[in-house]
Amino acid sequence: MSAQETEPTETEPAEAPSVARPDGADPRDRFHCGVLVRLRPGSGTGVVRTGTGREVEFALRDIRLLGGPEGVAGLREGMEVGFDLGWTSRGVRVTMLKVF
């Protein structure tokens, strides 16, 4: 090891390896696009309409929210969102929302 190269110490964490994709896309940005059409904060549920017009429900307590500095309080009906789907005990549901 040369004098210019140093090993990471306990105070200096090693950088996480980057995952290069051939298409240059970030895998975190691979979401379906839709619109938040209904939001019921009282019951903790909402509905996203997909690009094909299908409406998919979600429970606020069961989703992971990305983006948006205000968190759940920043969600508004009519806003464009990215979303991911997953199978739950109640069928297909939104499992992740990303605010653009």
C-alpha positions in Angstrom: 0.0 0.0 0.0 1.5 3.4 -1.0 1.6 6.4 1.3 -1.3 8.0 -0.6 -3.6 5.0 -0.1 -5.0 4.5 3.4 -7.3 2.0 4.9 -10.6 3.2 6.4 -10.4 3.7 10.1 -13.2 3.4 12.7 -13.8 7.1 12.5 -13.8 7.1 8.6 -16.4 4.7 7.2 -15.6 3.0 3.9 -17.7 4.2 1.0 -20.5 1.9 -0.1 -19.7 0.2 -3.4 -21.8 1.7 -6.2 -23.9 -0.6 -8.3 -23.4 0.4 -11.9 -26.3 -0.5 -14.3 -25.7 -0.8 -18.0 -28.6 1.6 -18.8 -27.4 4.1 -16.2 -30.7 4.1 -14.3 -30.9 4.2 -10.5 -32.9 1.1 -9.4 -34.6 3.2 -6.7 -36.3 5.3 -9.4 -38.0 2.3 -11.0 -41.6 3.1 -9.9 -44.9 3.0 -11.6 -46.4 6.4 -12.1 -49.8 7.4 -10.9 -52.0 10.0 -9.3 -53.1 10.1 -5.7 -56.9 10.2 -6.2 -58.3 9.6 -2.6 -56.7 10.2 0.7 -58.5 9.4 3.9 -56.2 10.5 6.8 -59.0 9.7 9.4 -59.1 6.0 8.4 -55.4 5.9 7.3 -56.1 4.8 3.8 -55.8 6.1 0.2 -56.1 5.2 -3.4 -53.6 5.6 -6.3 -54.8 5.6 -9.9 -52.3 3.9 -12.3 -51.6 5.1 -15.8 -54.0 2.5 -17.1 -56.8 3.7 -14.9 -56.7 1.0 -12.3 -57.2 2.1 -8.7 -55.1 0.5 -6.1 -55.6 1.0 -2.3 -53.1 1.4 0.4 -52.9 1.8 4.2 -50.7 4.6 5.4 -49.3 2.4 8.2 -48.3 -0.3 5.7 -46.5 1.8 3.1 -43.0 3.2 2.9 -43.0 6.9 1.9 -40.0 8.3 0.0 -39.4 12.0 -0.9 -41.5 14.9 0.2 -40.1 16.9 3.1 -43.4 16.9 5.0 -44.0 13.1 5.2 -47.6 11.8 5.2 -48.8 15.3 6.1 -47.5 16.5 2.7 -49.7 14.1 0.7 -52.5 15.7 -1.3 -55.2 14.4 -3.6 -54.3 15.0 -7.2 -50.5 14.9 -6.8 -48.4 12.7 -9.0 -46.6 9.9 -7.2 -44.4 7.0 -8.0 -45.5 3.7 -6.4 -44.6 0.1 -6.0 -47.1 -2.8 -5.7 -47.0 -5.9 -3.5 -49.2 -8.8 -2.5 -50.7 -8.5 0.9 -53.3 -10.6 2.8 -55.9 -8.2 1.2 -54.6 -8.7 -2.4 -52.5 -6.3 -4.4 -51.8 -3.1 -2.6 -49.4 -0.1 -2.8 -46.4 -0.9 -0.7 -44.3 2.2 -1.4 -45.0 5.8 -2.4 -42.5 8.3 -3.8 -43.4 12.0 -4.0 -42.0 13.7 -7.0 
